[in-house]
Amino acid sequence: IAIGSGVTLLSNVPAFFARKLGNQSLTSDTDTKLIADDEVFDTDSAYDTSTGAFTVPTGKGGKYFFTYGFSVQNIDDVAQMAVNIKVNGSFINGTSVLDSSYSFLATGGAGNGDDPSATASALVVLSAGDYVEMWGRQRDNSTENARYLRFGGFRIGA
């Protein structure tokens, strides 16, 4: 395929995907930063497994797609759980419906033996140096284990 001069091709990088293989404690009704500490891939070394933050590299500002989620081990049938992202330390407009920061999922009959999941995705316009983190919350009136954390994203355009 011949590409004319002046044409810019965009590959979907930077791109990353991280997960957490173990559990993370999730206190009831408390915002908790969820840290996926096992990188599956990270094209630009932009995700920090120690802080759980993806930082937009220099020259890579633009539109990004993020996907994120987690499960809660043995959450009660009538409990709720939610996941969201923060950009530069603040929940972003457009990802919240309830409680100014989350859309809660009622576990509704999942049973204590199951691990219901909260997952979400977002399209966000970011500039170089902006950072994105995954946050979770559960309402089970006790501390529970967040499991199967997953957090990924990639640039979709300038």
C-alpha positions as CSV (number, residue, x, y, z in Angstrom):
1,I,0.0,0.0,0.0
2,A,1.5,3.3,-1.0
3,I,0.9,6.1,1.5
4,G,1.3,9.7,0.3
5,S,3.6,12.2,1.9
6,G,2.1,14.2,4.8
7,V,0.0,11.3,5.9
8,T,0.3,10.4,9.6
9,L,-0.5,6.9,10.7
10,L,-1.6,6.3,14.2
11,S,-1.0,3.1,16.0
12,N,-2.9,2.5,19.2
13,V,0.0,3.2,21.5
14,P,0.7,3.8,24.2
15,A,-1.2,0.7,25.3
16,F,-1.1,-1.3,28.6
17,F,-2.8,-4.0,30.4
18,A,-2.2,-4.9,34.1
19,R,-3.9,-7.3,36.5
20,K,-3.5,-8.3,40.2
21,L,-3.0,-12.0,40.8
22,G,-3.8,-11.8,44.6
23,N,-6.3,-10.0,46.7
24,Q,-6.5,-6.4,47.9
25,S,-8.4,-5.4,51.0
26,L,-11.4,-3.3,50.3
27,T,-13.0,-1.5,53.4
28,S,-16.7,-1.1,53.3
29,D,-18.1,2.2,51.9
30,T,-14.6,3.7,51.4
31,D,-12.9,4.8,48.2
32,T,-9.9,2.6,47.6
33,K,-7.3,2.9,44.9
34,L,-7.0,-0.5,43.2
35,I,-3.5,-1.4,42.2
36,A,-3.0,-4.0,39.4
37,D,0.6,-4.9,40.1
38,D,1.3,-7.4,37.3
39,E,1.8,-6.0,33.8
40,V,0.8,-8.1,31.0
41,F,2.1,-5.5,28.5
42,D,3.1,-1.8,28.5
43,T,4.3,-0.5,25.2
44,D,5.7,2.8,26.5
45,S,6.5,2.0,30.2
46,A,3.7,4.4,31.1
47,Y,1.9,2.2,33.8
48,D,3.5,2.1,37.3
49,T,2.8,-1.2,39.0
50,S,3.7,0.3,42.4
51,T,1.2,3.2,42.3
52,G,-1.4,1.8,39.9
53,A,-1.2,4.9,37.7
54,F,-1.0,5.2,34.0
55,T,0.8,8.5,33.0
56,V,0.5,9.9,29.5
57,P,4.0,10.1,28.0
58,T,5.4,13.3,26.4
59,G,4.0,13.8,22.9
60,K,1.2,11.2,23.4
61,G,-1.7,13.3,24.5
62,G,-5.1,12.6,22.8
63,K,-8.1,10.4,23.1
64,Y,-7.8,7.2,25.2
65,F,-10.0,4.2,25.8
66,F,-9.8,2.6,29.3
67,T,-11.3,-0.7,30.6
68,Y,-11.2,-1.6,34.3
69,G,-12.8,-3.9,36.8
70,F,-12.6,-6.2,39.8
71,S,-14.5,-8.9,41.7
72,V,-15.3,-9.1,45.3
73,Q,-14.8,-12.3,47.2
74,N,-17.9,-13.6,49.1
75,I,-19.8,-10.3,49.1
76,D,-23.3,-10.5,50.6
77,D,-26.4,-10.9,48.4
78,V,-27.7,-7.5,49.1
79,A,-24.4,-5.6,49.0
80,Q,-23.3,-3.2,46.3
81,M,-20.0,-2.6,44.5
82,A,-18.6,-0.2,42.0
83,V,-15.5,0.8,40.0
84,N,-14.4,4.1,38.5
85,I,-11.3,6.0,37.4
86,K,-9.7,9.2,38.5
87,V,-7.8,11.5,36.3
88,N,-5.1,13.6,38.0
89,G,-6.7,12.7,41.4
90,S,-10.3,13.5,40.6
91,F,-13.3,11.5,39.4
92,I,-14.1,12.6,35.9
93,N,-17.3,13.9,34.5
94,G,-19.2,11.5,32.4
95,T,-18.3,8.4,34.4
96,S,-20.5,9.0,37.4
97,V,-24.2,8.6,37.9
98,L,-24.7,8.0,41.7
99,D,-22.9,9.4,44.8
100,S,-20.9,11.9,42.7
101,S,-18.4,9.2,41.8
102,Y,-19.8,5.8,41.1
103,S,-22.6,3.8,39.5
104,F,-23.2,1.0,42.0
105,L,-24.0,-2.6,41.0
106,A,-26.3,-4.5,43.3
107,T,-25.0,-8.0,43.7
108,G,-28.6,-9.2,43.9
109,G,-28.5,-12.9,44.7
110,A,-25.0,-13.7,43.6
111,G,-24.5,-15.6,46.8
112,N,-21.6,-15.6,49.2
113,G,-19.9,-18.3,47.3
114,D,-19.7,-16.3,44.1
115,D,-17.4,-13.4,43.2
116,P,-19.5,-10.8,41.4
117,S,-17.6,-8.3,39.2
118,A,-17.9,-4.6,38.5
119,T,-16.5,-3.5,35.2
120,A,-16.6,-0.3,33.2
121,S,-14.9,1.5,30.4
122,A,-14.4,5.2,29.5
123,L,-13.2,7.4,26.7
124,V,-11.1,10.3,28.0
125,V,-9.2,13.2,26.4
126,L,-5.8,13.4,28.1
127,S,-2.7,15.6,27.8
128,A,1.0,14.6,28.4
129,G,1.6,14.2,32.1
130,D,-2.0,13.4,33.0
131,Y,-2.4,10.3,35.1
132,V,-5.2,7.8,35.4
133,E,-6.0,5.4,38.4
134,M,-8.6,2.8,39.1
135,W,-10.7,3.1,42.2
136,G,-13.3,0.8,43.8
137,R,-15.9,0.8,46.5
138,Q,-18.1,-1.9,48.1
139,R,-21.0,-1.7,50.5
140,D,-21.0,-5.0,52.5
141,N,-20.6,-3.5,56.0
142,S,-17.3,-5.3,56.4
143,T,-13.9,-5.5,54.8
144,E,-13.8,-7.7,51.7
145,N,-11.2,-8.9,49.3
146,A,-11.1,-7.3,45.8
147,R,-9.9,-9.9,43.4
148,Y,-9.1,-10.3,39.7
149,L,-8.3,-6.6,39.3
150,R,-7.8,-5.6,35.6
151,F,-6.9,-2.2,34.2
152,G,-5.9,-1.4,30.7
153,G,-6.1,1.3,28.1
154,F,-4.8,2.6,24.8
155,R,-4.6,5.8,22.7
156,I,-7.3,5.9,20.0
157,G,-6.5,9.3,18.4
158,A,-4.8,12.6,18.7
